Amino acid sequence: MLKDLASLGQSVGSYLGQTARLMVGVPNYDTYVAHQRREHPGQPVMGYEAFFRERQEARYGGKGRIGRCC
């Protein structure tokens, strides 16, 4: 029973972490990797740092872009 409770705690923690990341616009890297390997097997997979940077630029704009309000 204690193992079940610990497993449930890990699942809930993982879910809450993923929810928090999605709320601030950071998609799940593991989901990206699985998608790339499944749908685009011949293409390279970005490392976590490159993935994070690319997602941030896509959300907030890259270099040279004028910021927006609201």
Contacts in CASP RR format, 6 or more apart in sequence:
PFRMAT RR
TARGET T0000
AUTHOR 0000-0000-0000
METHOD contacts of the structure
MODEL  1
MLKDLASLGQSVGSYLGQTARLMVGVPNYDTYVAHQRREHPGQPVMGYEA
FFRERQEARYGGKGRIGRCC
18 28 0 8 1.000
21 27 0 8 1.000
21 28 0 8 1.000
22 28 0 8 1.000
25 55 0 8 1.000
25 59 0 8 1.000
26 52 0 8 1.000
26 55 0 8 1.000
26 56 0 8 1.000
27 55 0 8 1.000
29 48 0 8 1.000
29 51 0 8 1.000
29 52 0 8 1.000
32 45 0 8 1.000
32 46 0 8 1.000
32 51 0 8 1.000
33 45 0 8 1.000
36 43 0 8 1.000
36 45 0 8 1.000
37 45 0 8 1.000
46 54 0 8 1.000
61 67 0 8 1.000
END
